[in-house]
């Protein structure tokens, strides 16, 4: 995929960044900007994403976040497997630990989040979407949780709460691709619109959320998650421990 060295110097122009962050009227937008690889994330993009999330959380004017992918073909097609294959084992392990904490921060951020799911949301893209509070998709959305296809459990701790145990069992056990119509039928989306309206609808939805008093929405998010189960992080960590114990190198797991 991307042949750039992960430790290249930071670009001067934001448009050349792997993740772009912008904000207006109480809404922040985090855009994965690697359209040439359908927004697969490498180590640099992961860290830029995390930095954007932290900047958003520190901005008291922001009340909602939208996640999108550049180019219109994918929210994210997953991890950059080409980069992963070049990393030595110790770097792979460190990156996996870093990934676990970053994804939990995305899931648990106090800010309400909306995933604009235009095109492919596979692997990591599916993970980021499921970990968002609200999801907007269309007929052209393609959703796939790839973990079981590589031999490890993924999103067992959260997907059943969103689409129900029976549907989650089907999706996780088969590892198949859901098109937008089926994903909508299973209840994955908060809004289902034409493909070319996904981003605009996501931003409008975020603006609607941002127009409410921020404390009330944040409290609603916190209470709903606390009341779902107090052991959610335990479920998340249990899944990650299985992955960490797998003897295969990380390059063979994605």
N, C-alpha and C positions, 0 to 999 in steps of 0.2 A: 504494500500500500504506500505509505508515505516514507520516502527514503531520507528525509531530513534527520540530522542528528538531534536527539531530544534535548541536548544542552546548548543548542544554537542560541545566539544572543536574542533577546526580546526584540520584536519588530518595532520600528518607529511608528508605523501607521496602524491604527486599530483594525482597519479592514484586512490587514495581512495577519492578524492574530488568529489563532485556532479557535478561540472563543471570543465573541463580541458581547459586551454588556452596554446597554443603553437604558435610559429611564425618562419618563415624562408622566405628569399628572398622576403621580402615586403608583405607577406601574413600572416595574423593571422587566426587561427582556434579556434573557440569556440565550444567545444564538451560537450553536456549534457551527463553526465555519470551516468545514473540511469537505466541501461538496464533491471534490474529485474522488473521494473514497466513501461517498454516501455518509459523510459525517461520522465515520468510525473515529473513536477517541484514542489518541496515544497518550503517553505520559505527560507531555506538555499540555495537551488539551485538558486532561484531567485536572492538572494543577491550576490552569487558567480558569476553568469552571469553578473550582473551589474558591479561588480568589474573588471571582465575581459574586459568588454566593455570600462570602463574608462581607464584601463591600455593600451588597444589598441589605444585609442584616444590620449593618452599621448606619445606614441611611434612614433616619427617622421619618423622612417624607414618603418612603415606600410602604405600600400596604398590600401588594400582591406581586407575584413573579410569574412570568410566562417563559416556558422553555420551548425553543424551536430549533430547527435545523436549516442551514442555508441550502439554497438550490431547489427546494421543493420536491426532492426525490426521497428524502429520508429525514426523520427525526434523528436517528442514529442507527447505523447497521451493526453496531456492536463495538468490540475492541479492535484496535489495529493489530491484527495478528502478525503482520510482517515485522513490526517493531518488536513485538513480544518475543518473536523467535530469535532476535539478536541479543537478548538480554542474558547475562550470566545468571545461574540459579539464585544467587544471593540477591540480585536485583529484582528477579521475578518475585521472590518471597516478600521483599520489602514493598514492591508495588502492589501486591495483593492486600497486604495489611493496610496500606495507604488507601486503597480503593474501598475497603470495607468501611473505614471511618468516613470517607468522603460521601459514600452513598447513604450512610446513616444520617449524616448532616443534612443531605438533601431531603430525606424522608422526614426528619424531625425539626427542620427549620420552623421557627414560629410564624414565618410569613406564609400565607396561603399560596399554593402553587398550581399552575395550569400547564399541562403538556399539550402543545399543538402537534398532533400526530399525523402530519401529512407524509404519505409514503411509508417507507419501511421503519418499523420500530422492532428491531431484532436484537436478541442478546442484551447488551447493555442498554440499548435504546428502549427495549421492553421494560427493563428494570427501572430506568429513570421514569418512564411513563406510569408504571404501577405505583411507584413511590411518590408520585404527584397527588395532590388533593383532588384535582379536577382534570378530566381528559376530554379533548375535542378531537373527533376523527371524522372520516368520510368513507365513501365507497372504495377509494383507492388506498386506504390504510392497510398495511400488512404488518401483523403483529405475531411475533414468534418468540417464545422463551426457549432458548437453545440449550440450557444446562443439561437436561437429561440426554440430549443428543451427544454430548461430550462425556457423559458418564458421571455427572454430579447433580445433586438436587439444587434447585434454584427457585426462589420466591414462594416456597412452601409456607413461609411464615406470614405472608400477606395476601397473596392472590385469592385464597378461599374467602377472605373477608369481603372481597370486592365483587366477585362474580359467583360466589357460592361454592360449597364443597364439591358437588357433583360436577359442575362445569370445570372447576380448577383441576380436579382429578383427570378429566379427559384431556385438558390442554397440557398439563404437565407430563402425563404418562405417554402421550403420543408425540410430543415435540413438534406438532404440525403448525403450519402457518394459518392464522385466521385472517380472512379478508375483512374489510370494513363492515360488510353487511352482517357477518356472523358475530364479529366483536360487538357490534351494536346490539344484536339479539341477546347476547350473553350478559349484557349490562356493563361492559367495560367503559363505555363513553358516558360523560355527563352531557355532552351535546353531540349530535350527529348532523353534519351539514355537507354541502357540496365540497369537493376537494379544494377548489380554489377559494373557498370561504373559511378554511380551517384557521389560518393565522388571524384573520380579521375578527372572527368569532371569538377566538381565544383572548385576544386583546380586549374586545368589548366585554367579555365575561370578567376579565381581570379588573377592568375599570368599574364594573358594577360592584365587585367585591370591595375595591379600593374606596368607593364612595361611602361605604358604611364606616362607622367609628371603628378604628383599628383594634382597639382593646377587645371589643366584643367578638370580632371575628377570630382573633388569635385565641381568646379564651375558649370559643366554641371548638376550634381545632384541637386545642390541648385536651379539653374535657372529653371529646368524642374518642380520642386516641387512648386516653387513660382509662376510659370506661369500657373500651373494647376488650382490653385485657391488660393487666399490670405486668404481664410477663412477655410482652411483645419483643423487647430487646433480647430476652432469653431465647426466644424462638429464633430470632435472627442470628444470634451468636452460635447457637447449636448448629445451624446450617453451615455457617462459616467454619466452624471447627472441623466438620466433616471434609470440607474442601481443603483446609490447611493440612489435614492428615493424609490426604491422597498422595501416594508415593510418586505419581507421575509429575514431570515438570509442568509448570503453568502453561507453557506453550502448547501442550497437548490437551489442555482442558478448555480451550476456547476456540 
